[in-house]
Amino acid sequence: MDLIHGSLLDKILIFAMPLAARSILQQLFNSADVAVVGQFAGSRALAAVGR
């Protein structure tokens, strides 16, 4: 990848997309954890998962 020539915006987006995708997936995983623990465990376990 040539980082010297071309549009700066394109290069920033190429580097930012994996970070944004990771963040969204991590939030979905945490939401699923809270939903499952909240359904089957007590409030103390939910507080531990919710950080």
C-alpha distances in whole Angstrom, upper triangle without the diagonal:
4,6,9,10,11,12,12,14,12,9,12,13,11,11,15,16,16,18,20,21,22,24,26,26,28,30,31,32,34,36,37,38,40,42,43,44,46,48,49,49,51,50,49,47,45,45,43,41,40,39
4,6,6,8,10,11,13,11,9,13,14,12,13,17,18,19,20,22,23,24,27,28,29,30,33,34,35,37,38,40,41,43,44,46,47,48,50,52,52,53,52,52,49,47,47,46,43,42,41
4,6,8,9,8,11,10,7,10,12,11,11,14,16,17,19,21,22,23,25,27,28,29,31,33,34,35,37,38,40,41,43,44,45,47,49,50,50,52,50,50,47,46,45,44,41,40,39
4,7,9,9,12,12,10,12,15,14,15,18,20,21,22,24,25,27,28,30,31,32,34,36,37,38,40,42,43,45,46,48,49,50,52,54,54,55,53,53,51,49,48,47,44,43,42
4,7,8,12,11,10,13,15,15,16,18,20,22,23,25,26,28,29,31,32,34,35,37,38,40,41,43,44,46,47,49,50,51,53,55,55,56,55,54,52,50,50,49,46,45,44
4,6,9,8,9,12,13,13,15,17,18,21,22,23,24,26,28,29,31,32,34,35,37,38,39,41,43,44,45,47,49,50,51,53,54,55,53,53,51,49,49,48,45,43,43
4,5,6,7,9,10,11,13,15,16,19,20,20,22,24,25,26,28,30,31,32,34,36,37,39,40,42,43,45,46,47,49,51,51,52,51,51,49,46,46,45,43,41,40
4,5,5,6,9,10,11,12,14,17,17,18,20,22,23,24,26,28,29,31,32,33,35,37,38,39,41,43,44,45,47,49,49,50,48,48,46,44,43,42,40,38,37
4,5,5,6,9,10,10,12,15,16,16,18,20,21,22,24,25,26,28,30,31,32,34,36,37,38,40,41,42,44,46,46,47,46,46,44,41,41,40,38,36,35
4,6,5,6,9,10,11,14,15,15,17,19,20,21,23,25,26,27,29,31,31,33,35,36,37,39,41,42,43,45,46,47,46,46,44,41,41,40,38,36,36
4,5,5,6,9,10,12,14,15,16,18,19,21,22,24,25,27,28,30,31,33,34,36,37,39,40,41,43,45,45,47,45,45,43,40,40,39,36,35,35
4,5,5,6,9,11,11,12,14,16,17,18,20,22,23,24,26,27,29,31,32,33,35,37,38,39,41,43,43,44,42,42,40,38,37,36,34,32,31
4,5,5,6,9,10,10,12,14,15,16,18,20,21,22,24,25,26,28,30,31,32,34,36,37,38,40,41,42,41,41,39,36,36,35,32,31,31
4,6,6,8,10,11,12,14,15,16,18,20,21,22,24,26,27,28,30,32,33,34,36,37,39,40,41,42,41,41,39,37,37,36,33,31,31
4,6,7,7,9,11,12,14,15,17,18,20,21,23,24,26,27,28,30,32,33,34,36,38,39,39,41,39,39,37,35,34,33,30,29,29
4,6,5,6,9,10,11,12,14,16,17,19,20,21,23,25,26,27,29,31,32,33,35,37,37,38,36,36,34,32,32,31,28,27,26
4,5,5,6,9,10,11,12,14,15,17,18,20,21,23,24,26,27,29,30,31,33,35,35,37,36,36,33,31,31,30,27,26,26
4,5,5,6,9,10,10,12,14,15,16,18,20,21,22,24,26,27,28,30,32,33,33,35,34,34,31,29,29,28,25,24,24
4,5,5,6,9,10,11,12,14,15,17,18,20,21,23,24,26,27,28,30,32,32,33,32,32,29,27,27,26,23,22,22
4,5,5,6,9,10,11,13,14,15,17,19,20,21,23,25,26,27,29,31,31,32,31,31,29,26,26,26,23,21,21
4,5,5,6,9,10,11,12,14,15,17,18,20,21,23,24,26,27,29,30,31,30,30,28,25,26,25,22,21,21
4,6,5,6,9,10,10,12,14,15,16,18,20,21,22,24,26,27,27,29,28,28,25,23,24,22,19,19,19
4,6,5,6,9,10,11,12,14,15,17,18,20,21,22,24,26,26,27,26,26,24,21,21,20,17,16,16
4,5,5,6,9,10,11,12,14,15,17,19,20,21,23,25,25,27,25,26,24,21,21,21,18,16,17
4,5,5,6,9,10,11,12,14,15,17,18,20,21,23,23,25,25,25,22,20,21,20,17,16,17
4,5,5,6,9,10,11,12,14,15,16,18,20,21,21,23,22,22,19,17,18,17,13,13,14
4,5,5,6,9,10,11,12,14,15,16,18,20,20,22,20,21,18,16,16,16,13,11,13
4,5,5,6,9,10,11,12,14,15,17,19,19,21,20,21,19,16,17,17,14,13,15
4,5,5,6,9,10,11,12,14,15,17,17,19,19,19,16,14,16,15,11,12,14
4,5,5,6,9,10,11,12,14,16,15,17,16,16,14,11,12,12,8,8,10
4,5,5,6,9,10,10,12,14,15,16,15,17,14,11,13,13,10,9,12
4,5,5,6,9,10,11,12,14,16,16,17,14,12,14,14,11,11,14
4,5,5,6,8,10,11,11,13,13,14,11,9,11,11,7,8,11
4,6,5,6,8,10,10,11,11,12,9,6,9,10,6,7,10
4,6,5,6,9,10,12,12,14,12,9,12,13,10,10,14
4,5,5,6,8,11,12,14,11,9,13,13,10,12,15
4,5,5,5,8,9,10,7,6,10,10,8,10,13
4,6,6,7,7,10,8,6,9,11,9,10,13
4,6,8,10,13,11,9,13,14,13,14,17
4,7,10,12,10,10,13,14,13,15,18
4,7,8,6,7,10,11,11,13,15
4,6,6,6,9,10,11,12,15
4,5,5,6,9,10,10,12
4,5,5,6,9,10,11
4,5,5,6,9,10
4,5,5,6,9
4,5,5,6
4,6,6
4,5
4
